[in-house]
Amino acid sequence: MSKLLKRKIAEEFKERYGQMQDCVLLKFEGLDVQTADQLRAHLRKSGIKMNVVPNRLTTFILKQMNFTVPEEMFAGPTAIAWGGEATTAPKVLTEWLRTTKTKAVAIKGGFLAKKPMGIKEVRALAEIPPRPVLLSMVLGAAISPMMSLLYAMTAHQGGFAGLLEALIEKKGKEAAQ
């Protein structure tokens, strides 16, 4: 392959990867065409893109994009999946691997904020709840002390109003006698 062609391919992939900060690397070996198409369709539904590219080209491009690239992550046929939020690709891939139970695809690792992650970190990332759920959890934690204070204050007001009503009723009975 000529240097000009290699340079054009590298430019194409740099453009394709764009502003990618996070991705998942997959062992992609011995997968039949039908299963590969199912995987790509499943990923596409969630807005995730996947490429199988030569390891040397991928490491070259990622290094140019300021990724910290350990060479051992790119041993053997490798696919790279990216797109959406940082947790999207790990979630979708983990779910697909769990349901299909194929041995031809496996998670090798990945990158988060251009830093390498191992298999355990990718799986842990897949377990994080979606962003709206996390935001509601944070909001609930922020509101909880204020709501407790509000309930405590209104409970005493209700008790005071009850005592005041009982006192008025008692004074009214004493005055009537």
N, C-alpha and C positions, 0 to 999 in steps of 0.2 A: 504494500500500500504506500503510495507516495506521501511525502510530508505535507503537501498541499491538501490532499484528501483527509489525512489525519487531523490537520488543523481545522478544516471545515467541520468535520464530525465533532471535534472537541468544542468548537464554538456553538454548534447546534445543541449539544448536551448542556453546555453552560447556560444557554438561553432557556432550555427546557427546565432545568433545575431552578432557574431564576433566583428567587429569594429564599429558597429552601434552608431551613435551620434544623429541621428534625426529619428523621427517616428511619425506616426499619430495613435491615438487611436480611435476606432470606437465602437459605440453601435451596437451590432450584435445580434438582438433579433427577433425571429419570421420570419426569412428569409427562403423562400423555396429553395430547392436544386438547381433548375434551375437558379434562380437569383443569388445565391451564386456562382455557376459555371461561370456565365456570368461576375460577378465581378472579380473573380480570373483570368479569361482569359484576361479581360481588363487590370488588373494590370500587369499581366505577360508580355503583349506587351511592357510595358514601363520599364520593369526590376524591378518591385516592387514585394516584397514578402509579404505574409500575413499569420498570424497564429491566431488561436483562442486557447488560452491556459488558464488554471485556473488562476484567478487573484492573488491568494496568491503566486503561483509559479512565475508568471511574475514579481510581485513587488519584490520578493526575488532576482530574477536574476538581475533585473535592479538596485537594490540597491548594489548588488555585483559589478556591472559594473560602479559604482559611479554616477548613475542618482539620481537627486533629485526627489523623488516619493511622490506626494500627494496621500493619500489613497482614497480620494473621486473620483479620476479619474478612479478608478478600481471598481466602484460599478456596479453590474449587468454584464451580459455577455459582454466581451470586446474582440475585435480583434485588433491586432497590425500590422500596415503596414509600411514597410520601404524599402529603396533601392534608388539608384541613388543620385542625388544632394538633398540638403535640401528642394528645392521647388518642386521636382518631385512628391512625394507621395501626398502632399496637392493639387497640380494642377490636377492630374489624378483623385483623389477621388472626388474633388469638381465637376469636369466635369461630372463624372459618376453619382453622386447624382443628378445633375441638369437635366441630360437627362432621368434617370430612374424614378425619383420622388417617390422612395420607402420610406416608413416610417420605414421599418425594420432595415435600416442602417442609422446611423447619426454620425457625427464627435463629439467626446467627448472632444478632446484636442490633445495634443501631446507633443513632446520634440524637442527642438532645442539646439544643443550643450550640451545635457544632462540636460537641464533646462526645466521645465514644461511650456507649453503654453496653453492658453485657446482656446475656439472655435474661437473667433475673431482673435486671432493671427495666427491660422492655416489658416483661410480664407484670411487674409492679405498676408500671405506667398504665397498662391496660386495665388495672383494677380501680384506677381513680375515677370517681363519679364524673358525669358530664358537667360542663361549666355552669349551666343553669342550676343544677343541684348544689354544686359547691357554693355558688353565690347565695342561694337560699339558706344554706347552712351557716354561712358567715353572717348573713342578715339576722337569722334567728339567734345566733350567739350574741350579736351586738344588742338586739332588742330585749333579750331575756332579762337582764338585770333591771332595765327600766320598767318592764311589765310587772316584775315582782314588786318593785317599789310602788307602782301605781296600785296594784291589788292590795298591798299592805295599807296604803293610805286610804283607799276607799272602804276597806273593811272596817277601819276604825271610825270612819265617818258614819257608816251604816249603824255601827254599834252605838255611837254617840246619839244619833237621831232616834234610835229605839229607846235609849235611856231618857232622853228629853221628852219623848212622847209619853213614856210611862210616868214620868214626874208630873207632866201636865195633867194626865188623867187622874193621878192620885190627888193633886191639888184641887182638881175640879170636883172630885167626890167629897173631899174634906169641906169645901166651900158649900156644897149642896146640903150637907148635914147640919 
